[in-house]
Amino acid sequence: MPLPDGVDAIWPFPPNWVRPVAERREYQTDILGSRDRTEQRRALRGKPRAALEYRVTVDRDQARRLDRMLWSLQPYTLLVPLWPRGCRLSADAALAATVLVLDRPFPGDTRVGDPLIIAPGDDTPEAATLAGISADRQTLTLADPLDLSWSAGARVYPAWPCVMPSDIRGRRRTAQVLELPLRFERLVDTRPAGAAYGAPDLEVGGVEVLLREVNWAGGLDATYDWPATLVDSGIGPQFREVLGRFAPHTLAGEVVCEGRAAVDWWQGFFDRHKGRLGQFLVPTRIDPLPLVAPTLGGIDFELADGDVGRYLPPPEVFTHLLVRKQDGSRALYEIDTITADLGADVTRITTLDPWDEAYGPEEALGTQFVMTARLASDALEITWLTDGVATFTLALAAAERIA
């Protein structure tokens, strides 16, 4: 089967897994801020840039082969397997077959028209182009018949047309052993971007609510960034000018994905919001609010802390309460008013959604504020520890709701 148009060769050398494999994708968002730091965000990329980084160790014949490929093909376009995302054939694929049946779903961001590679490594690899993907993503239809026959168990990889950097610096461990750090940058094609994989776990008024957890083993990094300018003419009094209406609080933590389905979901989340462009709702992920039985009629939610209502950001930031009920289910209640009673040292919250349980919310398993947020970075870097376990850093920034 011929190589895809514009591709000069298949890259056959897998990672050594001494170090993790890094898969990176990056959008580009132009953020325009007003004097009070209200944002306007504009996407500058419809499709992300992507790159794959790993180390390769080869010896003897493979070392000579790699050396020859770099001598002759380094500046040209290579078809590179996405090594951590491989599947296996669950049934034989005969010569001239046009259907591949896999043992697991093919990666969620793969589109019709994308290339794939069958059995790279010691065997002679074969490239193919996707003409169709089943709903469960485990049956692939090829654009052209296979030139070779493949037995069940052969590996099938999504593949990227890539270019390498102009400067590659490796090390000869011995006269016959070569080790190289490699970076492949995916070429962006002219086809429309595919739909983001997966769907939100929960939506409120058409806005996604991010409920999935981060890995608390590493803790959460909390950043408060509220700029102020000291106005000083050198003589006379000084003045402090504060920009914005609240500190754009940022939370960052590690997410551990056990299994490729989790990686696909998070990558779909990143693509749905195109990096920093989109906004969503997310719990504040701090200690549950100290709810108490209300001291005033007509109030369902009352906190035993008047400073909470006194110092909260504008209502466009903290928009809902997330309640974990006694049966373990979670529900959102849109906030109407937040009033601080400093004399009684309580904060009273009324909601547009009525409380709908026989017990009071103070008897629920926990309640948190929900804030409007966006991603704090246009880049997503997935670190593959194995081909089934990956981690990445999730950074969220509080933002005012944009209608």
LINVEN-V355506 format. One record per helix or strand. SS is the DSSP state (h for helix, s for strand). FROM is the first residue (numbers start at 1). LEN is the number of residues. If there is no record, write none. Layout:
# LINVEN-V355506
ss-><SS;SS>
from-><FROM;FROM>
len-><LEN;LEN>
This chain:
# LINVEN-V355506
ss-><s;s;s;s;s;h;s;h;s;s;s;s;s;s;s;s;s;s;s;s;h;s;s;s;s;h;s;s;s;h;s;s;s;h;s;s;s>
from-><9;21;29;39;49;60;78;83;87;93;99;115;126;139;150;155;170;177;203;207;216;221;228;239;250;260;280;291;301;306;318;330;346;361;366;379;389>
len-><3;6;5;5;11;14;4;3;3;1;4;4;8;4;1;10;3;10;2;4;3;3;4;4;9;14;4;2;3;6;7;12;6;3;10;6;10>
